Amino acid sequence: ALATRNAGRQPGRSLTVAALLASGCFLILAVASMRPDLDRDADKPWAGTGGFTFWAESALAVADNPATLAGRKKLHIPENGTLNGTDILHLKAREGDEASCFNLNRARTPRLLGVNPSEFSRRRALLGRGESPDLWKLLESPLPGGEIPGLAGDMNTAMWGLQMKADPRQGDVLVYRDEHGRDLRVKLVGSLPIPVSIFQGTVLISSAAFAEAF
């Protein structure tokens, strides 16, 4: 009874509070309804997961390749363990600016990943449905200006996180520093045709170019 009398004492104030709470609930529900379901078709190569079952990151660099038998022995991974018969693609990373939706500022030097283009091309991972062009081959194509070709991790990264053009001819150039202190110019030649992917907020280059620079 006291709460009812208090709410009716100043109807304008009570109505304003109720309207603000209702607006907040509506915005949360509206945004949540547009959130993509990453679990749907997660086992398909054209999905945002690339068809991979697991994604793992190490706190320290792993010098040995766990995808090989020799690498597993050095890492003390049992041959008959859970990873037996599992294909592993290892990536190399250079930390940088956060270029995902968690950063409201424009990223200048986003996280850089070195990938094996031929392996991703063989799997046709993250290339979208249908007969879409094989963008992974662009990472192995030399550019006339001497830049290193790079791919944005997804469409949202190029459009919102970087706010840069991703095109083989008119793509923007990101400038990094290699381990010798020299400028490393990475040209965005495209972006993966996935709205949200496991590579969100990153720029992908070939592992050969990555190993040469770092």
C-alpha positions as CSV (number, residue, x, y, z in Angstrom):
1,A,0.0,0.0,0.0
2,L,2.9,2.4,0.8
3,A,4.5,1.7,-2.6
4,T,1.3,2.3,-4.4
5,R,0.7,5.6,-2.6
6,N,4.3,6.7,-3.2
7,A,4.0,5.9,-6.9
8,G,0.9,7.9,-7.2
9,R,2.2,10.9,-5.3
10,Q,4.2,12.1,-8.3
11,P,2.7,10.4,-11.4
12,G,5.1,12.1,-13.8
13,R,8.2,10.9,-12.0
14,S,6.9,7.4,-11.7
15,L,5.9,7.3,-15.3
16,T,9.3,8.5,-16.4
17,V,11.1,5.7,-14.4
18,A,8.8,3.1,-15.8
19,A,9.3,4.4,-19.4
20,L,13.1,4.3,-19.0
21,L,13.0,0.7,-17.7
22,A,10.7,-0.3,-20.5
23,S,12.9,1.3,-23.1
24,G,16.0,-0.4,-21.7
25,C,14.3,-3.8,-21.8
26,F,13.2,-3.2,-25.4
27,L,16.7,-2.3,-26.6
28,I,18.2,-5.3,-24.9
29,L,15.7,-7.6,-26.5
30,A,16.0,-5.9,-29.9
31,V,19.8,-6.2,-30.0
32,A,19.7,-9.8,-28.7
33,S,17.3,-10.8,-31.5
34,M,19.8,-9.7,-34.1
35,R,22.7,-11.6,-32.6
36,P,24.0,-14.3,-34.9
37,D,23.8,-17.9,-33.7
38,L,27.4,-19.2,-33.9
39,D,26.4,-22.7,-32.9
40,R,24.2,-23.1,-36.0
41,D,26.1,-24.9,-38.8
42,A,29.2,-24.7,-36.7
43,D,30.6,-27.8,-38.4
44,K,30.4,-26.3,-41.9
45,P,33.5,-24.8,-43.4
46,W,31.6,-21.8,-44.7
47,A,30.4,-20.9,-41.2
48,G,32.1,-18.4,-38.9
49,T,33.9,-21.2,-37.2
50,G,35.5,-22.4,-40.4
51,G,34.3,-25.9,-39.6
52,F,36.9,-26.3,-36.8
53,T,35.8,-28.1,-33.6
54,F,38.2,-26.4,-31.2
55,W,40.0,-23.1,-30.9
56,A,42.8,-22.7,-28.4
57,E,45.3,-20.0,-27.6
58,S,48.5,-20.4,-25.6
59,A,49.8,-17.8,-23.2
60,L,53.4,-18.5,-24.4
61,A,54.7,-19.2,-27.8
62,V,54.8,-22.8,-28.8
63,A,58.0,-23.4,-30.8
64,D,57.1,-27.0,-31.8
65,N,54.3,-27.7,-34.2
66,P,51.7,-29.9,-32.5
67,A,50.3,-30.9,-35.9
68,T,53.4,-33.1,-36.4
69,L,54.4,-36.3,-34.6
70,A,57.8,-34.9,-33.7
71,G,56.1,-31.8,-32.3
72,R,53.7,-33.8,-30.2
73,K,56.6,-35.8,-28.7
74,K,58.5,-32.6,-27.7
75,L,55.3,-31.2,-26.2
76,H,54.7,-34.6,-24.3
77,I,51.3,-35.1,-26.0
78,P,50.4,-38.8,-25.9
79,E,50.1,-40.5,-29.2
80,N,46.9,-42.3,-28.2
81,G,45.4,-39.3,-26.5
82,T,42.4,-37.2,-27.4
83,L,44.4,-35.4,-30.2
84,N,45.1,-38.7,-32.0
85,G,43.9,-38.4,-35.6
86,T,43.1,-34.7,-35.2
87,D,44.2,-32.2,-37.8
88,I,45.8,-29.1,-36.1
89,L,46.4,-25.8,-37.8
90,H,48.8,-23.6,-35.8
91,L,48.9,-19.9,-36.2
92,K,51.5,-17.3,-35.3
93,A,50.3,-14.1,-33.6
94,R,51.6,-10.6,-33.1
95,E,49.5,-8.6,-30.6
96,G,48.1,-5.3,-31.6
97,D,45.1,-3.0,-31.1
98,E,41.7,-4.4,-30.4
99,A,39.8,-4.2,-33.7
100,S,36.6,-5.9,-32.7
101,C,33.3,-4.4,-31.5
102,F,34.7,-4.2,-27.9
103,N,36.9,-1.2,-29.0
104,L,35.0,2.0,-29.8
105,N,38.1,3.7,-31.2
106,R,39.6,3.1,-34.6
107,A,42.3,0.4,-34.6
108,R,45.6,1.5,-36.2
109,T,47.6,-1.7,-35.9
110,P,45.2,-4.6,-35.2
111,R,46.3,-8.1,-34.1
112,L,48.3,-9.8,-36.9
113,L,48.0,-13.6,-37.5
114,G,50.2,-15.7,-39.8
115,V,48.2,-18.5,-41.4
116,N,48.8,-21.2,-44.0
117,P,46.8,-20.0,-47.0
118,S,47.0,-23.3,-48.9
119,E,45.6,-25.3,-46.0
120,F,42.7,-22.9,-45.5
121,S,42.1,-22.9,-49.3
122,R,42.0,-26.7,-49.4
123,R,39.3,-26.7,-46.7
124,R,37.5,-23.7,-48.3
125,A,37.2,-22.4,-44.7
126,L,35.4,-19.1,-44.0
127,L,34.7,-18.4,-47.7
128,G,31.0,-18.3,-47.4
129,R,28.4,-20.5,-49.2
130,G,28.3,-21.2,-52.9
131,E,31.0,-20.7,-55.5
132,S,32.6,-17.8,-53.7
133,P,36.2,-16.7,-54.8
134,D,39.1,-18.2,-53.0
135,L,40.4,-15.2,-51.1
136,W,43.1,-17.3,-49.4
137,K,45.1,-17.3,-52.7
138,L,45.4,-13.5,-52.5
139,L,47.8,-14.0,-49.5
140,E,50.3,-15.7,-51.8
141,S,50.1,-13.2,-54.6
142,P,52.8,-10.6,-54.7
143,L,51.8,-7.0,-54.9
144,P,53.4,-4.5,-57.3
145,G,54.1,-2.0,-54.5
146,G,56.0,-4.6,-52.4
147,E,53.4,-4.6,-49.6
148,I,52.3,-7.8,-47.9
149,P,48.8,-8.9,-48.8
150,G,46.4,-9.2,-45.8
151,L,42.8,-10.2,-45.2
152,A,40.5,-8.7,-42.6
153,G,39.2,-11.3,-40.3
154,D,35.5,-10.6,-41.2
155,M,33.4,-8.0,-42.9
156,N,32.6,-6.2,-39.6
157,T,36.3,-5.8,-38.8
158,A,37.0,-4.0,-42.1
159,M,33.9,-1.9,-42.0
160,W,33.7,-0.8,-38.4
161,G,36.9,-1.8,-36.5
162,L,39.4,-0.6,-39.1
163,Q,37.1,1.6,-41.3
164,M,39.4,0.8,-44.2
165,K,39.0,-0.4,-47.8
166,A,39.7,-4.0,-48.4
167,D,40.4,-4.4,-52.1
168,P,43.3,-5.9,-54.2
169,R,43.7,-2.6,-56.0
170,Q,42.4,0.2,-53.8
171,G,42.9,-1.4,-50.4
172,D,44.3,0.6,-47.5
173,V,47.7,-0.1,-46.0
174,L,48.5,-0.8,-42.4
175,V,52.0,0.0,-41.1
176,Y,53.6,-2.3,-38.5
177,R,57.1,-2.5,-37.0
178,D,59.0,-5.8,-37.7
179,E,61.5,-7.2,-35.2
180,H,64.3,-5.1,-36.8
181,G,62.4,-1.9,-36.3
182,R,61.6,-1.5,-40.0
183,D,58.2,-0.6,-41.4
184,L,56.1,-3.5,-42.4
185,R,53.4,-2.5,-44.8
186,V,50.3,-4.7,-45.0
187,K,47.8,-4.0,-47.7
188,L,44.2,-5.1,-47.2
189,V,43.4,-7.0,-50.3
190,G,40.1,-8.4,-49.1
191,S,38.0,-9.4,-46.1
192,L,36.5,-12.8,-45.3
193,P,32.9,-12.8,-46.4
194,I,31.6,-13.7,-42.9
195,P,29.8,-11.1,-40.7
196,V,31.3,-12.7,-37.5
197,S,34.2,-15.2,-37.5
198,I,36.8,-16.7,-35.2
199,F,39.2,-14.2,-36.7
200,Q,37.1,-11.1,-35.7
201,G,39.3,-8.1,-35.0
202,T,42.4,-9.5,-36.7
203,V,44.4,-9.2,-40.0
204,L,45.6,-12.3,-41.6
205,I,48.8,-12.7,-43.6
206,S,50.7,-15.8,-44.9
207,S,52.8,-17.6,-42.4
208,A,55.8,-17.3,-44.7
209,A,55.6,-13.5,-44.7
210,F,55.0,-13.5,-40.9
211,A,58.1,-15.7,-40.3
212,E,60.2,-13.4,-42.4
213,A,59.1,-10.2,-40.5
214,F,59.0,-11.7,-37.0
